[in-house]
Amino acid sequence: MQAACYPLAAYAAARYDRARVVAAGAFLWAAATFLVAVSDSFAQGTDLAREQRKGDIMELFSQAQRNILSLNKQRLLAMEELKKLQDENKSLLQEIEVLETEVQGVPLEAVQSSTFCELLLRIDTMVVSGMICRDTR
């Protein structure tokens, strides 16, 4: 750009007053410098805006990732708490059964042995009925 201005400056200096040519040249030089600075800052501003948007997007993704990890940790803690509550519920139900049998006056060992006897009776009945069914064929 500067090299293109030299012939124009020489022509103007020969034709017009040298002081005016120098003043006009200085003005044009200042204007060109200003325009170059503005265009550079605009380009840098555009690049800066792009980088800022890219950084904002990356920040959103990392924030979303942190949120997902946090939610997953909370879910795991909730699942552990649920498991503890279910185990406690089973324990309480078993304790209630024991207390109910004691309130009825039947000892727990007798209830368990009577249940065992009932199972043996059912098995015996199934075997006998199976034998009867085979004999009738």
PLY file of the C-alpha trace (Angstrom):
ply
format ascii 1.0
element vertex 137
property float x
property float y
property float z
element edge 136
property int vertex1
property int vertex2
end_header
0.00 0.00 0.00
2.79 2.34 0.96
4.71 1.70 -2.26
1.64 2.56 -4.33
1.42 5.97 -2.65
4.95 7.13 -3.58
4.26 7.96 -7.26
1.06 9.74 -6.27
2.93 11.77 -3.63
5.67 12.71 -6.14
3.07 13.82 -8.70
1.17 15.86 -6.09
4.41 17.44 -4.77
5.38 18.62 -8.26
1.96 20.03 -8.96
0.87 21.44 -5.58
2.46 23.07 -2.55
4.72 20.62 -0.74
3.30 21.44 2.73
-0.24 20.63 1.59
0.88 17.35 0.05
2.67 16.36 3.26
-0.41 17.31 5.30
-2.71 15.34 2.98
-0.31 12.38 3.08
-0.18 12.47 6.85
-3.98 12.60 6.98
-4.31 9.68 4.56
-1.67 7.73 6.46
-3.52 8.28 9.74
-6.82 7.28 8.11
-5.28 4.12 6.63
-3.68 3.23 9.97
-7.03 3.77 11.70
-8.86 1.58 9.18
-6.27 -1.17 9.48
-6.52 -1.02 13.28
-10.32 -1.11 13.14
-10.33 -4.04 10.72
-7.78 -5.91 12.87
-9.74 -5.27 16.04
-12.94 -6.29 14.25
-11.27 -9.48 13.05
-9.88 -10.08 16.52
-13.29 -9.26 17.97
-14.89 -11.76 15.62
-12.25 -14.35 16.48
-12.64 -13.47 20.13
-16.41 -13.82 19.84
-15.98 -17.20 18.13
-13.54 -18.35 20.79
-15.85 -17.05 23.49
-18.83 -18.89 21.97
-16.71 -22.01 21.62
-15.64 -21.63 25.25
-19.25 -21.06 26.30
-20.35 -24.19 24.46
-17.54 -26.21 26.03
-18.50 -24.82 29.44
-22.13 -25.84 28.84
-21.04 -29.36 27.89
-18.77 -29.70 30.91
-21.54 -28.32 33.15
-23.99 -30.84 31.69
-21.45 -33.61 32.24
-20.98 -32.55 35.88
-24.78 -32.48 36.31
-25.11 -35.98 34.86
-22.39 -37.30 37.17
-24.01 -35.60 40.15
-27.42 -37.05 39.27
-25.86 -40.49 38.86
-24.25 -40.25 42.30
-27.57 -39.16 43.80
-29.32 -42.06 42.04
-26.79 -44.55 43.42
-27.20 -43.13 46.93
-30.98 -43.36 46.58
-30.70 -46.98 45.40
-28.51 -47.83 48.40
-30.99 -46.13 50.72
-33.86 -48.05 49.08
-31.99 -51.34 49.56
-31.42 -50.52 53.25
-35.10 -49.65 53.68
-36.19 -52.87 51.96
-33.91 -54.93 54.21
-35.22 -53.09 57.26
-38.79 -53.69 56.06
-38.14 -57.44 55.71
-36.58 -57.52 59.16
-39.55 -55.69 60.68
-42.03 -58.02 58.94
-40.20 -61.06 60.33
-40.20 -59.50 63.78
-43.95 -58.81 63.48
-44.57 -62.45 62.55
-42.60 -63.61 65.59
-44.51 -61.23 67.87
-47.87 -62.30 66.42
-47.12 -65.96 67.01
-45.99 -65.21 70.57
-49.16 -63.18 71.20
-51.25 -66.13 70.05
-49.47 -68.24 72.63
-47.79 -70.55 70.18
-44.01 -70.72 70.46
-42.03 -69.99 67.31
-40.41 -73.43 67.28
-43.82 -75.08 67.25
-44.97 -72.90 64.35
-41.87 -73.76 62.36
-42.17 -77.47 63.15
-45.88 -77.46 62.28
-45.05 -75.84 58.96
-42.44 -78.53 58.38
-44.99 -81.20 59.27
-47.51 -79.69 56.87
-44.93 -79.80 54.08
-44.14 -83.45 54.80
-47.86 -84.25 54.80
-48.31 -82.53 51.44
-45.35 -84.40 49.95
-46.72 -87.68 51.31
-50.15 -86.92 49.86
-48.64 -86.14 46.48
-46.65 -89.37 46.47
-49.61 -91.47 47.53
-51.94 -89.83 45.02
-49.31 -90.35 42.33
-49.12 -94.02 43.22
-52.89 -94.32 43.18
-53.08 -92.65 39.79
-50.47 -95.07 38.41
-52.30 -98.12 39.76
-55.58 -97.09 38.14
-54.05 -96.90 34.69
0 1
1 2
2 3
3 4
4 5
5 6
6 7
7 8
8 9
9 10
10 11
11 12
12 13
13 14
14 15
15 16
16 17
17 18
18 19
19 20
20 21
21 22
22 23
23 24
24 25
25 26
26 27
27 28
28 29
29 30
30 31
31 32
32 33
33 34
34 35
35 36
36 37
37 38
38 39
39 40
40 41
41 42
42 43
43 44
44 45
45 46
46 47
47 48
48 49
49 50
50 51
51 52
52 53
53 54
54 55
55 56
56 57
57 58
58 59
59 60
60 61
61 62
62 63
63 64
64 65
65 66
66 67
67 68
68 69
69 70
70 71
71 72
72 73
73 74
74 75
75 76
76 77
77 78
78 79
79 80
80 81
81 82
82 83
83 84
84 85
85 86
86 87
87 88
88 89
89 90
90 91
91 92
92 93
93 94
94 95
95 96
96 97
97 98
98 99
99 100
100 101
101 102
102 103
103 104
104 105
105 106
106 107
107 108
108 109
109 110
110 111
111 112
112 113
113 114
114 115
115 116
116 117
117 118
118 119
119 120
120 121
121 122
122 123
123 124
124 125
125 126
126 127
127 128
128 129
129 130
130 131
131 132
132 133
133 134
134 135
135 136
